[in-house]
Amino acid sequence: MDYHQETMTLAYIPSPTISQFSIGPVTIHIYALCILLGIVLAVWITTTRWKKLGGNFDQVLDITLVSVPAGIVGARIYHIITTPERFFGPNGDWAEMFRIWNGGLGIWGGVLLGSLAAWAWCRHKHYPMALLADAIAPGLLVAQAVGRLGNWFNQELYGAPTTLPWGLKINMEGTAIGHSEQCYDGATCPSGTLFHPTFLYEMIWNLIGAAIIVYIGSKAMKKLKAGSLFTVYIMWYTLGRTWIESLRIDYAHEFLGVRINVWVSMAVFVLGVVAFIVVQQMGKGTDLLAEKLCTVTEIEQRLENGGSEESADHAATLSKKTADEIETNDAETVSNTDKQSVIK
């Protein structure tokens, strides 16, 4: 196939010349800044949606402080497991496991371990996990979209050669790491070859998905059960990741000629469909769980405003009792006496 040379290319997406900069003795990696910005945006979006359900910013902040570190660790572990040769063996460098600014965070490990940490904290504090999952769903897609900018600065994880006018031009100079990757099938690409900007494809796909989730939440949540929006997030992201991953040419392990991440995406998509069905059959209504969250939030605010140790213990007992009653029964069956004794 004849790919356009640099002198013949009339339109393309340029690559940055740097992936890091220094402020005095400190080196700042743009990849890390993109991840940080994504986290900030996700927290802001989640907080806005969580407040509408009866929660507050402090609750989101606590969950973030628990789940984000766990998510980063999980994402790195997934990358290490799926590409062990980068860290072990004769050509590996075990110290590279800790240099996450060089890229290498697997979304599946991040979502799994981050979700488990958030679930454990929500269970401890009696927050409805299904509400949190719905609140954070669009924020996750926005965070993942912004995080992909880090791949652009690193010049990594791009797709196969293309002649499309939005092809990505690799900058062979500077500190970016992408030019060290093989072109395709181990061959050397001609000078000026353009590549599919898979980072851009995923950014656009994720932002569209975030908008769709917000729209569904505003139009259909009276009919859908709590937790439905998170299953939509799973299905949308994995659907896009399946075809985008198929375009990439960076080294990856394969099974039956298909990249492992493509298999994982398809499997998780199926799990997302199953989860959506199960949520509709066994889940609880958003309004019902929002009542629980409002009650727990009121109790927390009362404790924060002061009170004796005895009243705090009493409030904590009522918090669990009230939360369990709300989640088990209809909102009308909750003991008004118990609730008033906590919040009056």
C-alpha positions, -999 to 999 in steps of 0.1 A, spaced: 0 0 0 13 35 -9 11 59 20 15 96 14 49 111 19 54 142 40 58 165 10 25 152 -5 5 155 27 -18 185 27 -37 180 60 -28 161 92 -29 162 130 6 172 143 21 156 173 35 176 203 73 180 204 74 174 241 58 151 267 73 167 298 88 200 311 107 211 341 101 237 368 135 240 385 145 205 396 110 191 392 100 173 360 63 176 351 49 149 328 20 160 307 5 125 307 2 128 345 -14 163 342 -40 149 318 -49 122 342 -51 147 371 -73 170 350 -96 141 341 -100 132 378 -108 168 387 -135 169 360 -149 136 371 -152 147 407 -169 180 396 -194 162 374 -201 135 400 -205 161 428 -230 180 408 -251 149 401 -246 135 436 -259 167 452 -291 165 432 -297 130 448 -292 143 483 -255 139 489 -227 165 493 -192 173 482 -175 159 513 -189 125 506 -177 125 470 -142 138 481 -139 109 506 -149 84 480 -124 99 456 -96 97 481 -103 60 485 -111 49 450 -86 69 428 -54 55 444 -70 20 442 -80 26 406 -45 37 396 -29 7 413 -55 -16 396 -48 0 362 -11 -5 366 -14 -41 378 -36 -49 347 -10 -34 324 18 -53 341 -1 -86 339 -9 -81 302 25 -69 292 49 -87 316 79 -86 292 82 -49 297 90 -54 334 104 -89 337 128 -112 318 160 -105 300 147 -73 283 125 -61 312 131 -34 338 112 -41 370 117 -5 381 95 6 351 65 -7 370 66 25 391 71 49 362 34 54 353 42 87 336 57 67 308 22 53 300 7 20 308 -26 21 327 -52 -5 319 -87 8 322 -102 -26 332 -80 -29 363 -86 7 372 -124 4 370 -124 -30 389 -102 -20 418 -115 16 420 -151 3 420 -143 -22 447 -128 5 469 -158 28 463 -182 -1 471 -164 -8 504 -165 28 515 -202 32 505 -211 1 524 -192 14 554 -210 48 553 -244 34 542 -244 53 508 -263 37 480 -237 23 456 -261 22 427 -267 59 430 -230 66 431 -224 44 400 -251 64 381 -237 97 393 -201 90 383 -209 73 349 -206 104 326 -178 117 347 -158 85 341 -162 89 303 -151 126 304 -121 116 326 -111 89 301 -115 113 272 -92 139 288 -67 111 298 -63 101 262 -47 135 255 -18 121 275 -13 94 249 -11 122 223 17 140 242 35 107 247 29 98 210 19 63 219 -10 39 211 -17 53 177 -34 33 150 -25 18 116 -12 40 87 -38 60 69 -42 86 41 -71 103 57 -67 141 62 -70 137 100 -41 113 101 -16 117 130 19 128 121 46 114 144 73 139 155 106 120 155 123 146 176 120 159 211 113 139 243 81 121 232 83 83 234 61 72 205 86 72 177 104 42 194 74 20 186 73 -3 156 53 11 127 32 -19 117 39 -56 114 75 -48 125 82 -29 93 96 6 89 71 32 76 82 57 50 90 92 62 58 112 65 35 83 70 3 93 89 -15 71 114 -50 68 127 -53 91 158 -69 65 180 -66 88 210 -89 113 192 -114 86 182 -117 75 218 -120 110 231 -149 118 207 -166 84 214 -163 89 252 -177 125 251 -206 114 230 -213 86 255 -212 110 284 -238 132 267 -260 101 259 -259 90 296 -269 124 308 -297 125 283 -310 91 293 -308 101 330 -329 131 324 -355 113 303 -358 77 314 -347 73 350 -383 72 362 -386 39 343 -351 26 348 -337 13 381 -307 28 399 -275 15 385 -288 14 349 -267 44 338 -235 27 349 -243 -4 329 -249 19 299 -214 33 305 -200 -2 304 -217 -11 272 -209 22 254 -173 23 264 -166 -14 255 -184 -11 222 -162 18 212 -130 2 227 -136 -29 206 -133 -12 172 -107 14 183 -85 -12 199 -86 -31 166 -70 -1 148 -40 1 172 -5 -12 161 14 -10 194 26 -43 206 0 -64 224 -5 -101 232 -30 -118 209 -53 -148 211 -65 -164 179 -51 -134 160 -71 -109 180 -56 -85 206 -63 -95 242 -79 -61 250 -104 -67 221 -115 -100 237 -117 -83 271 -139 -55 256 -163 -79 240 -165 -100 272 -172 -69 294 -198 -57 269 -217 -89 273 -214 -86 311 -227 -50 308 -258 -63 289 -264 -90 315 -259 -64 343 -285 -41 327 -311 -68 326 -303 -79 362 -306 -43 374 -340 -39 359 -352 -71 375 -336 -68 409 -326 -31 413 -343 -4 433 -357 29 422 -336 60 421 -362 80 442 -362 53 469 -324 52 472 -322 90 471 -344 90 502 -319 68 519 -290 91 508 -309 122 521 -314 106 555 -278 95 558 -266 129 548 -288 146 573 -275 123 600 -239 131 591 -245 168 591 -260 166 626 -229 147 638 -206 173 622 -225 201 639 -217 186 673 -234 165 699 -225 142 727 -209 108 722 -242 92 734 -262 111 708 -236 103 681 -239 66 689 -277 69 688 -276 87 655 -252 61 640 -276 33 651 -305 51 636 -286 58 604 -281 21 598 -316 12 609 -332 39 587 -310 31 557 -318 -6 559 -356 2 562 -356 25 533 -336 1 511 -357 -29 521 -392 -14 520 -410 15 503 -401 50 515 -435 53 532 -427 25 556 -397 42 572 -403 51 608 -411 88 610 -403 88 647 -368 75 641 -361 100 614 -374 130 633 -354 120 664 -323 122 643 -329 154 623 -350 177 645 
